């Protein structure tokens, strides 16, 4: 981890900073997220309140933030969302991974994912983590692979953004 980045679980007091950073990511890199900028604005910041309150963190639903040690700014986020379907509680989904441009290359993404993996390993019954990454996002895919994720399939034309289709790689890591 880079000495200028600290990682902690996000909480209700982080709501505005989190939502602002999420909107920035959605606008800057629309193909990297399932949710659109427009949908996020329409739903508002309250859509994240359940994850931010932390009451389900121990069971596998939480958001982490990367903070600059220099000015305390939130510069990156990632979340874990536990599957709730009866036959699939052994699965978790890595969601909302984003690192702001000013923090890119400083280890924030690796630090976020390393903390997420450490926390996931402590969750009773959680056996595997899945994620989706745009097929053309080589740097994100390389980071995920370096942490033990592997591609098990590709969804062609998974997203259509402004008339352009994007494939998505499906990745998994067993705990």
C-alpha positions in Angstrom: 0.0 0.0 0.0 1.2 3.5 -0.8 2.0 5.6 2.3 -0.3 8.4 1.2 -3.4 6.2 1.0 -5.5 4.8 3.9 -8.4 2.4 3.6 -11.5 2.2 5.8 -15.1 1.2 5.7 -17.4 4.0 4.6 -20.1 5.2 6.9 -23.1 7.5 6.8 -20.9 10.6 7.3 -19.1 9.7 4.0 -22.3 9.7 2.0 -21.8 13.0 0.1 -18.1 12.4 -0.7 -19.0 8.9 -1.8 -21.8 9.9 -4.0 -19.8 12.8 -5.6 -16.9 10.4 -6.4 -19.3 7.7 -7.7 -21.0 10.3 -10.0 -17.5 11.3 -11.2 -16.7 7.7 -12.0 -20.0 7.1 -13.8 -19.5 10.2 -15.9 -15.8 9.7 -16.7 -15.9 5.9 -17.3 -19.5 4.9 -18.2 -18.5 1.5 -19.5 -16.9 0.5 -16.2 -20.2 0.5 -14.3 -23.6 -1.2 -14.7 -25.4 1.9 -13.5 -25.6 5.0 -15.7 -24.8 8.5 -14.5 -28.4 9.5 -15.3 -29.9 6.6 -13.2 -27.6 7.4 -10.3 -28.6 11.1 -10.3 -32.3 10.1 -10.5 -32.1 7.7 -7.6 -29.9 10.0 -5.5 -27.5 9.4 -2.8 -30.0 7.6 -0.5 -29.7 4.5 -2.8 -26.4 3.7 -0.9 -27.7 4.3 2.7 -28.1 0.6 3.5 -24.5 -0.1 2.5 -23.2 2.9 4.3 -24.9 2.2 7.6 -22.6 -0.8 8.1 -25.2 -3.1 9.8 -24.7 -5.9 7.3 -20.9 -5.5 6.9 -20.2 -8.7 8.9 -22.4 -10.7 6.6 -20.8 -9.4 3.5 -22.3 -6.0 2.4 -20.0 -3.1 2.8 -18.3 -0.2 1.0 -14.6 0.7 1.4 -13.0 4.0 0.7 -9.4 4.9 -0.1 -8.5 8.3 1.5 -5.6 10.5 0.8 -3.4 10.9 3.9 -2.4 14.3 2.6 -5.8 16.0 2.6 -8.2 13.3 3.7 -10.0 13.3 0.3 -11.9 10.2 -0.7 -10.0 9.0 -3.9 -11.3 5.5 -4.4 -14.1 3.1 -3.6 -15.0 -0.6 -3.8 -17.9 -2.6 -2.4 -18.8 -6.2 -1.6 -22.4 -7.3 -2.0 -23.4 -10.7 -0.7 -25.7 -12.8 -2.8 -29.1 -13.3 -1.1 -30.7 -16.0 -3.2 -31.3 -19.2 -1.3 -28.9 -21.4 -3.2 -26.1 -18.8 -3.6 -25.2 -17.2 -0.2 -21.6 -18.6 -0.8 -21.1 -15.9 -3.4 -20.2 -12.2 -3.2 -19.9 -9.6 -5.9 -17.2 -7.0 -6.0 -19.0 -3.7 -7.0 -18.3 -0.1 -7.8 -14.5 -0.3 -8.1 -13.2 3.2 -8.9 -10.1 5.2 -8.3 -9.9 8.9 -9.2 -7.3 9.9 -11.8 -5.3 11.9 -9.3 -4.8 8.7 -7.2 -4.2 6.3 -10.1 -0.9 4.4 -10.1 -0.4 5.1 -6.3 -1.7 1.7 -5.1 -5.2 2.8 -4.1 -6.9 0.1 -6.2 -4.7 -2.7 -5.0 -5.1 -1.5 -1.4 -8.9 -1.4 -1.7 -9.1 -4.9 -3.2 -6.6 -6.3 -0.7 -8.7 -5.0 2.2 -11.9 -6.3 0.6 -10.3 -9.8 0.1 -9.1 -9.8 3.8 -12.6 -8.9 5.0 -14.3 -11.4 2.7 -12.1 -14.2 4.0 -13.5 -13.6 7.5 -17.1 -13.8 6.4 -18.7 -17.1 7.4 -19.9 -19.1 4.5 -18.6 -16.9 1.8 -16.7 -19.0 -0.7 -16.2 -17.0 -3.9 -16.1 -13.5 -5.2 -17.2 -12.5 -8.7 -16.9 -9.3 -10.7 -17.4 -7.9 -14.1 -14.9 -5.8 -16.0 -15.1 -4.2 -19.4 -13.1 -6.4 -21.8 -11.1 -3.5 -23.1 -10.0 -2.3 -19.6 -6.7 -4.1 -19.5 -5.3 -2.3 -16.5 -8.2 -3.2 -14.3 -8.2 -6.8 -15.5 -4.5 -7.1 -14.8 -5.0 -5.8 -11.3 -7.8 -8.3 -10.7 -5.7 -11.2 -12.2 -2.7 -10.2 -10.0 -5.0 -10.7 -6.9 -6.2 -14.1 -8.0 -9.3 -13.5 -10.1 -9.6 -15.4 -13.3 -11.8 -14.9 -16.4 -14.5 -17.6 -16.8 -16.4 -16.0 -19.6 -17.2 -13.0 -21.7 -20.6 -11.5 -22.2 -20.7 -10.0 -25.7 -22.4 -6.6 -26.1 -23.1 -6.5 -22.3 -23.6 -2.7 -22.4 -24.7 -0.2 -25.0 -23.5 3.3 -24.3 -24.4 6.0 -26.8 -24.9 3.4 -29.5 -21.6 1.6 -28.8 -21.6 -1.9 -27.5 -19.0 -3.1 -24.9 -18.2 -6.7 -24.0 -17.8 -7.6 -20.3 -15.4 -10.2 -18.9 -16.8 -12.2 -16.0 -14.2 -13.0 -13.3 -14.1 -15.2 -10.2 -11.8 -15.7 -7.2 -12.3 -18.5 -4.6 -11.6 -17.7 -1.0 
